[in-house]
Amino acid sequence: MNLNNIDTRQVKDYKEAIKKDPKEARFTAKIEGDWLFENGGPQFRSIVKVKDGTYTMESSHPNFAGPGCSPGPMAFGLFWFAACYSSTFMTEAAMRNIRLTAAKTKVEADLDYTAQFDLGDNPLISEYRVTMDVRGEATDAQIRDLKEYALKRCMGMFTIKHAIALKAEVRLQK
């Protein structure tokens, strides 16, 4: 069955696979990319696998005089949070058999570049805000419950709300 553009059979099958073997729930997400050196073009490129081939993602460092030729890294980060939150919300709505007809998600982040330019120690990001407008066959209580569910179960929101161990290294290649 497909509800809200979610293949609910696939979701149920995966949940059953995890019940049988909890290791099925664990994997490592990864992406790698290359810095590009051609003046005026995008500065970073990743090619990721998709169902029927590959998808190219390109980014440009923030251009403080206006938009660059590609989205900046923050746009991809905010896109991740918005897409992850929306996906978690809509998947759970489908699993609860709640038919929605529209959903629009907005994520905002309050940024401060003071520290990045060594001009102070203000936090780089002081607040995130998520707003989702939905329409469909649901009650206010169902929507509130779905919101709380998505805030607790979305990996993007989990990342925003919790300190997560980070291991970083830079290796000089010769």
C-alpha positions as a Markdown table, in Angstrom:
| # | Residue | x | y | z |
|---|---|---|---|---|
| 1 | Met | 0.0 | 0.0 | 0.0 |
| 2 | Asn | 1.1 | 3.5 | -0.7 |
| 3 | Leu | -0.1 | 6.4 | 1.5 |
| 4 | Asn | 1.3 | 9.9 | 1.5 |
| 5 | Asn | 3.9 | 8.8 | -1.1 |
| 6 | Ile | 5.2 | 6.2 | 1.5 |
| 7 | Asp | 5.4 | 2.6 | 0.6 |
| 8 | Thr | 3.9 | 1.3 | 3.9 |
| 9 | Arg | 4.5 | -2.4 | 3.0 |
| 10 | Gln | 8.3 | -1.6 | 2.7 |
| 11 | Val | 8.2 | 0.1 | 6.1 |
| 12 | Lys | 6.4 | -2.8 | 7.7 |
| 13 | Asp | 8.8 | -5.3 | 6.1 |
| 14 | Tyr | 11.8 | -3.4 | 7.3 |
| 15 | Lys | 10.4 | -3.2 | 10.8 |
| 16 | Glu | 9.8 | -7.0 | 10.8 |
| 17 | Ala | 13.4 | -7.6 | 9.6 |
| 18 | Ile | 14.7 | -5.5 | 12.5 |
| 19 | Lys | 12.5 | -7.4 | 15.0 |
| 20 | Lys | 14.0 | -10.7 | 13.7 |
| 21 | Asp | 17.6 | -9.3 | 13.7 |
| 22 | Pro | 18.3 | -6.0 | 15.4 |
| 23 | Lys | 21.6 | -5.7 | 13.5 |
| 24 | Glu | 19.5 | -4.9 | 10.4 |
| 25 | Ala | 18.8 | -1.5 | 12.0 |
| 26 | Arg | 22.5 | -0.5 | 12.1 |
| 27 | Phe | 24.6 | 0.8 | 9.2 |
| 28 | Thr | 27.0 | 3.6 | 8.6 |
| 29 | Ala | 25.8 | 6.5 | 6.5 |
| 30 | Lys | 28.6 | 8.2 | 4.5 |
| 31 | Ile | 29.4 | 10.7 | 1.9 |
| 32 | Glu | 32.6 | 11.8 | 0.3 |
| 33 | Gly | 33.4 | 14.6 | -2.0 |
| 34 | Asp | 36.1 | 16.6 | -3.8 |
| 35 | Trp | 37.1 | 20.2 | -3.5 |
| 36 | Leu | 37.0 | 21.8 | -6.9 |
| 37 | Phe | 39.6 | 24.4 | -8.0 |
| 38 | Glu | 38.0 | 26.0 | -11.1 |
| 39 | Asn | 37.4 | 29.7 | -10.4 |
| 40 | Gly | 33.8 | 30.7 | -10.6 |
| 41 | Gly | 32.4 | 27.2 | -10.4 |
| 42 | Pro | 31.1 | 25.1 | -7.5 |
| 43 | Gln | 33.7 | 24.4 | -4.9 |
| 44 | Phe | 32.7 | 21.0 | -3.5 |
| 45 | Arg | 31.1 | 18.0 | -5.3 |
| 46 | Ser | 29.7 | 14.7 | -4.1 |
| 47 | Ile | 28.3 | 12.0 | -6.3 |
| 48 | Val | 25.9 | 9.7 | -4.4 |
| 49 | Lys | 24.2 | 6.5 | -5.5 |
| 50 | Val | 20.5 | 6.5 | -6.2 |
| 51 | Lys | 18.0 | 3.9 | -7.4 |
| 52 | Asp | 18.8 | 4.3 | -11.1 |
| 53 | Gly | 22.3 | 5.6 | -11.1 |
| 54 | Thr | 24.0 | 8.6 | -9.4 |
| 55 | Tyr | 23.0 | 12.1 | -8.2 |
| 56 | Thr | 25.5 | 15.0 | -8.2 |
| 57 | Met | 25.4 | 17.4 | -5.3 |
| 58 | Glu | 27.5 | 20.6 | -5.6 |
| 59 | Ser | 28.1 | 23.4 | -3.1 |
| 60 | Ser | 29.8 | 26.8 | -3.0 |
| 61 | His | 31.2 | 28.4 | 0.1 |
| 62 | Pro | 28.9 | 31.2 | 1.3 |
| 63 | Asn | 29.4 | 34.3 | -0.8 |
| 64 | Phe | 29.0 | 37.2 | 1.6 |
| 65 | Ala | 28.1 | 39.5 | -1.2 |
| 66 | Gly | 25.2 | 37.3 | -2.4 |
| 67 | Pro | 24.4 | 33.8 | -3.6 |
| 68 | Gly | 27.1 | 31.7 | -5.1 |
| 69 | Cys | 26.7 | 29.5 | -8.2 |
| 70 | Ser | 25.6 | 26.5 | -6.1 |
| 71 | Pro | 23.9 | 26.2 | -2.7 |
| 72 | Gly | 26.1 | 26.8 | 0.3 |
| 73 | Pro | 26.8 | 24.0 | 2.9 |
| 74 | Met | 24.2 | 25.4 | 5.3 |
| 75 | Ala | 21.5 | 25.0 | 2.7 |
| 76 | Phe | 22.3 | 21.3 | 2.5 |
| 77 | Gly | 22.3 | 21.0 | 6.3 |
| 78 | Leu | 19.0 | 22.7 | 6.6 |
| 79 | Phe | 17.7 | 20.6 | 3.7 |
| 80 | Trp | 18.7 | 17.5 | 5.6 |
| 81 | Phe | 16.9 | 18.6 | 8.8 |
| 82 | Ala | 13.7 | 19.6 | 6.8 |
| 83 | Ala | 13.7 | 16.4 | 4.7 |
| 84 | Cys | 14.4 | 14.1 | 7.6 |
| 85 | Tyr | 11.8 | 15.7 | 9.8 |
| 86 | Ser | 9.2 | 15.7 | 7.0 |
| 87 | Ser | 10.0 | 12.1 | 6.1 |
| 88 | Thr | 9.7 | 10.9 | 9.7 |
| 89 | Phe | 6.4 | 12.8 | 10.2 |
| 90 | Met | 4.9 | 11.6 | 6.9 |
| 91 | Thr | 6.0 | 8.0 | 7.3 |
| 92 | Glu | 4.4 | 7.8 | 10.7 |
| 93 | Ala | 1.3 | 9.5 | 9.4 |
| 94 | Ala | 1.0 | 6.8 | 6.7 |
| 95 | Met | 1.7 | 4.0 | 9.2 |
| 96 | Arg | -1.1 | 5.4 | 11.4 |
| 97 | Asn | -3.3 | 5.5 | 8.2 |
| 98 | Ile | -3.6 | 9.3 | 8.4 |
| 99 | Arg | -4.1 | 10.7 | 4.9 |
| 100 | Leu | -2.4 | 14.1 | 4.3 |
| 101 | Thr | -2.8 | 16.1 | 1.2 |
| 102 | Ala | -0.1 | 18.8 | 1.7 |
| 103 | Ala | 2.9 | 19.3 | 3.8 |
| 104 | Lys | 5.4 | 22.2 | 3.7 |
| 105 | Thr | 8.4 | 22.3 | 6.1 |
| 106 | Lys | 10.5 | 25.3 | 6.9 |
| 107 | Val | 13.7 | 25.2 | 8.9 |
| 108 | Glu | 15.5 | 28.4 | 10.0 |
| 109 | Ala | 18.8 | 28.8 | 11.8 |
| 110 | Asp | 20.1 | 31.9 | 13.4 |
| 111 | Leu | 23.8 | 32.2 | 12.4 |
| 112 | Asp | 26.6 | 34.4 | 13.8 |
| 113 | Tyr | 29.9 | 34.5 | 11.8 |
| 114 | Thr | 31.7 | 36.5 | 14.6 |
| 115 | Ala | 33.7 | 33.4 | 15.8 |
| 116 | Gln | 34.4 | 32.2 | 12.3 |
| 117 | Phe | 36.2 | 35.4 | 11.5 |
| 118 | Asp | 38.0 | 35.3 | 14.9 |
| 119 | Leu | 36.1 | 38.4 | 16.1 |
| 120 | Gly | 34.6 | 36.9 | 19.2 |
| 121 | Asp | 33.3 | 33.7 | 20.8 |
| 122 | Asn | 29.5 | 34.0 | 20.1 |
| 123 | Pro | 27.9 | 30.6 | 19.3 |
| 124 | Leu | 27.9 | 29.9 | 15.6 |
| 125 | Ile | 24.3 | 28.9 | 15.6 |
| 126 | Ser | 22.0 | 30.2 | 18.4 |
| 127 | Glu | 18.6 | 28.7 | 17.5 |
| 128 | Tyr | 16.9 | 26.4 | 15.0 |
| 129 | Arg | 13.2 | 26.8 | 14.3 |
| 130 | Val | 11.0 | 24.2 | 12.5 |
| 131 | Thr | 7.6 | 25.0 | 11.1 |
| 132 | Met | 5.4 | 22.5 | 9.3 |
| 133 | Asp | 2.1 | 23.3 | 7.7 |
| 134 | Val | 0.0 | 20.3 | 6.8 |
| 135 | Arg | -3.4 | 19.6 | 5.3 |
| 136 | Gly | -5.4 | 16.4 | 5.3 |
| 137 | Glu | -7.7 | 14.1 | 7.1 |
| 138 | Ala | -6.3 | 14.6 | 10.7 |
| 139 | Thr | -7.3 | 16.1 | 14.0 |
| 140 | Asp | -5.3 | 18.7 | 15.8 |
| 141 | Ala | -4.4 | 16.1 | 18.4 |
| 142 | Gln | -3.1 | 13.7 | 15.8 |
| 143 | Ile | -0.9 | 16.4 | 14.2 |
| 144 | Arg | 0.5 | 17.4 | 17.7 |
| 145 | Asp | 1.3 | 13.7 | 18.4 |
| 146 | Leu | 2.9 | 13.3 | 14.9 |
| 147 | Lys | 5.0 | 16.4 | 15.6 |
| 148 | Glu | 6.3 | 15.0 | 18.9 |
| 149 | Tyr | 6.9 | 11.6 | 17.3 |
| 150 | Ala | 9.0 | 13.2 | 14.5 |
| 151 | Leu | 11.0 | 15.4 | 17.0 |
| 152 | Lys | 11.9 | 12.3 | 19.0 |
| 153 | Arg | 12.5 | 9.9 | 16.1 |
| 154 | Cys | 14.0 | 12.0 | 13.3 |
| 155 | Met | 17.8 | 11.6 | 13.0 |
| 156 | Gly | 18.2 | 15.2 | 11.9 |
| 157 | Met | 16.4 | 16.5 | 14.9 |
| 158 | Phe | 18.3 | 14.1 | 17.2 |
| 159 | Thr | 21.5 | 15.5 | 15.8 |
| 160 | Ile | 20.4 | 19.1 | 16.6 |
| 161 | Lys | 19.3 | 18.2 | 20.1 |
| 162 | His | 22.1 | 16.0 | 21.3 |
| 163 | Ala | 25.9 | 16.2 | 21.5 |
| 164 | Ile | 27.2 | 13.4 | 19.4 |
| 165 | Ala | 30.8 | 12.0 | 19.5 |
| 166 | Leu | 32.9 | 13.4 | 16.7 |
| 167 | Lys | 36.1 | 12.0 | 15.4 |
| 168 | Ala | 37.9 | 14.2 | 12.9 |
| 169 | Glu | 41.2 | 13.9 | 11.2 |
| 170 | Val | 43.0 | 15.6 | 8.3 |
| 171 | Arg | 45.7 | 13.5 | 6.6 |
| 172 | Leu | 48.4 | 15.1 | 4.4 |
| 173 | Gln | 48.7 | 13.0 | 1.3 |
| 174 | Lys | 52.1 | 12.9 | -0.4 |
